[in-house]
């Protein structure tokens, strides 16, 4: 029997915080469809897409994924969005979109120290698999784009 309302789990956290690990766990525990942006990027463009094309590729992948995950929400399915949600504007946009489709959203926030996160990334870089390569400078530079959650954003806190 199908549920009456879709639930979308949004995963917020910086690089190496454990987002995909949590997303995989939620996928199983909630019987949800998981969308992990990095896995799609790597599948389509390799583990180290050229910096000059990265933004273009990422937008393409996001667009295709949104077409699919919103259809899942419209069909009242559970969905896990492993996107990081670094910007408040994107979190608000997706929460509003989910609500407009008749679904509920649950925001998870993962955090850990930069040292722990970088250690995880170094290990991932050695074995890649479904992950994208992240250079040390990229880790540092991208941190300026990361917006922590505001106090008014309801969330489930996860120490990773």
N, C-alpha and C positions, 0 to 999 in steps of 0.2 A: 504494500500500500504506500502511495506517495504522500509525502508531507504537504501541508497546505501552504507553507511559506519557505522560500529559499533562504539560506543563511550563507553569507559570504564572510570568510575569515581573512582579514587583511593583516599581513605580516610586516611590521615596521622594525627596522634596525639597520645599523651600518654594516659595511663589509666585514665578514668573519664573525658576526654576532651569533650565528646559529639559525638563521632564518629558514634555510632549506631543510635542516634537520627537524625543526618544529613543523614545517609545512608537510613533510613526509609523515610525521607522526599524526598530525591532524587528518591527513588524507585517509589514513587507515581507521583511526578512532571515530571519525565522523562519517565515514563512507562518502567522502567528498571527491570532487574532481580537482586535481592540483594543477596550477599553472605557475611554473617556475621560469621566469624570463631568461635567466642565464642558460638554462638547458636548451631552450628554443634558439637562442643566439648561437650557441656552440654548434648545434645541429645544422643550422643553416649557413653559418659563416666561419666556422672553425673556432679553435680555442683562443686565438689572439687576433681578432679582426683588426684591420688597419685603423689607426687612430683617426685618420682623415675621413673614414667612412662610418666610424662607430656610431655616431649620433643618428645618421640616416638609417643604418641597419636597425638600431634599437627602436626607432619610431615605427619602422615597418613591422617589426615583431610585435610591438605593443598594440598596433592597430589590428593585426590579425587575431591576436589573443583576445582583445576586447570584443571583437565580433563573436568569438566562440564562447567566452565566459559569460557574456551578457545573455546569450541564447540559453545557456545552462540555467541562469537565474530565472529567466522567463518561464522555463520549464520546471521551476520550483526545486532545483537541485542544490545541493551543498557544494560550495566552491571555496578553494583555498587560493588566495592570490599572494604568491611569494615574489613581491615586486620591490620590497624595501620601503616604499612610500616615504621617501626622503623629504618631500615638500608638503606643507600643510595644504596648499592649494590642490594638490593631487589627491590627498586623503579626502578632503571635502568633496571634490568632484566625484570620486568613486562612491563615497557614502551616499551622496545625493542620487547618483545614477542607480545604485542598488535599491534605494528607497522608491525611486520612480518606477522601478520594475516590480515593486511589491515585495522586495526582500528585506532582510535584516542584515546588518553588518556587525561584526565583532572585531575589534582592533587588538592585536597582540603587539606588545613592545618588548623587544629583546635588547639586552644590554650586557656589555662586558668591557673590560679595559682594552685600550688600544693594543697593549702588549699581547694579551690573550688572542685578540682578533688577528693581529699580524702573524702570530705563531700558527694559527689555524690556516691562514692563507698561504704561508710558506709551505706547509704540508700539502695543501691542495695543489699548489703550483707544481709540486713534484710528481703528482699522479693525475692531474687534471680530470680525465673522465668526462663528466657532464658539466664541469666548471670552466669558467673563463680564466685565462691567465691574468694576474694582477701584479703589476710592477710596484716596487716599493714607493716610487715617486707618485704613482697613480693613487695609492692608498692615502698618501698625505694630501695631495692636491684635491681629491674628491671630498675630503672631510669638510671643506668650506661650503659644499653644496648640501650638506646634511642638516636638516632642521629637526631638532628634538620636538617631541610632542608638547603641545601647550597644556596647561593645567586643566582646561575645560574639555579635553578630549578623553572620553571614557575609554579605558583600556584594561587589558589583562596583562599584568607585568610578569615577565619571564626572565630570570637571571640565567644567563647562558654560560 
